[in-house]
């Protein structure tokens, strides 16, 4: 998880286009207002009513994707609302991609290995 945190806080980490159809999620749901916001304002951060996901929250600056080393699975760690908006609008998601073994272990568990 340190790799994800480093990528989220590193302003120079490269941003890549990711197909939102390829994503697995870690967050169980999204709120309609957040998705609606990103459908109309894809480059502007969304602050929910509780202020938990405001523009000053590091994880809300740019979505972060954790990818298996073999590239088979993309696990979205932050940016679920933006990813949902990209999926609904048929757009690619701009995200920071981090590769590592943690995602490989997650993929193996999901496959029953």
C-alpha positions in Angstrom: 0.0 0.0 0.0 3.0 2.3 0.4 3.3 2.3 -3.4 -0.2 3.6 -3.7 0.3 6.3 -1.1 3.6 7.4 -2.8 1.9 7.5 -6.2 -1.1 9.5 -4.8 1.2 12.1 -3.2 3.8 12.3 -6.0 2.8 15.2 -8.3 5.3 13.9 -10.9 3.9 10.3 -11.1 2.9 9.8 -14.7 -0.8 9.9 -15.5 -2.1 7.2 -17.9 -5.3 6.5 -19.8 -7.1 3.5 -18.3 -10.2 1.9 -19.7 -12.8 2.0 -16.8 -14.3 -1.3 -18.1 -11.1 -3.0 -17.0 -11.3 -1.9 -13.3 -12.0 -3.9 -10.2 -13.2 -1.9 -7.2 -12.3 -1.8 -3.5 -15.1 0.7 -2.5 -18.5 -0.9 -2.2 -20.5 2.0 -3.7 -20.5 5.5 -5.1 -22.9 8.4 -4.4 -25.0 9.7 -7.2 -24.1 13.4 -6.6 -20.4 12.6 -6.9 -20.8 10.7 -10.2 -23.1 13.5 -11.5 -20.5 16.1 -10.5 -17.7 14.3 -12.5 -20.0 13.8 -15.5 -20.3 17.6 -15.8 -16.9 18.6 -14.4 -14.4 15.8 -15.0 -11.4 17.9 -14.1 -12.7 19.5 -10.9 -12.6 17.8 -7.6 -15.8 17.1 -5.8 -16.3 17.9 -2.1 -19.2 15.8 -0.7 -21.6 17.2 1.9 -19.4 15.9 4.8 -16.2 17.4 3.3 -14.5 13.9 3.4 -13.5 13.9 -0.3 -12.6 17.5 -0.9 -9.9 18.9 -3.1 -7.3 18.9 -0.3 -7.6 15.1 0.2 -4.5 13.6 -1.5 -6.4 10.5 -2.8 -9.0 12.8 -4.5 -6.5 14.6 -6.7 -6.0 11.9 -9.4 -7.4 8.4 -9.4 -4.9 5.7 -8.5 -5.0 2.2 -10.0 -3.0 -0.8 -8.6 -2.2 -3.1 -11.5 -1.1 -6.8 -11.3 2.5 -7.1 -12.5 1.3 -9.1 -15.5 -1.3 -6.4 -16.3 -4.3 -8.8 -16.0 -6.2 -6.8 -13.4 -6.6 -3.1 -12.5 -7.8 -2.5 -9.0 -9.0 1.1 -8.4 -7.8 2.3 -5.1 -9.0 5.9 -5.3 -11.2 7.8 -7.8 -14.3 5.5 -7.9 -16.6 8.4 -8.7 -14.5 9.6 -11.6 -14.1 6.0 -12.9 -17.9 5.6 -12.8 -18.4 8.9 -14.6 -15.9 7.8 -17.2 -17.6 4.5 -17.6 -21.0 6.0 -18.1 -19.8 8.6 -20.6 -17.7 6.1 -22.6 -14.4 8.0 -21.8 -11.0 6.8 -20.7 -10.0 7.5 -17.1 -6.9 9.6 -16.4 -5.2 7.8 -13.5 -1.8 7.1 -11.9 -1.0 3.4 -12.4 1.1 1.5 -9.9 2.2 -2.1 -10.5 3.0 -4.6 -7.8 2.7 -8.0 -6.1 -0.2 -7.0 -3.8 -2.5 -6.8 -6.7 -1.3 -10.2 -8.0 -2.2 -11.7 -4.6 -5.6 -10.1 -4.8 -6.1 -11.5 -8.3 -5.1 -15.0 -7.3 -7.5 -15.0 -4.3 -10.4 -13.9 -6.6 -9.5 -16.8 -9.0 -9.5 -19.3 -6.1 -5.8 -20.1 -6.5 
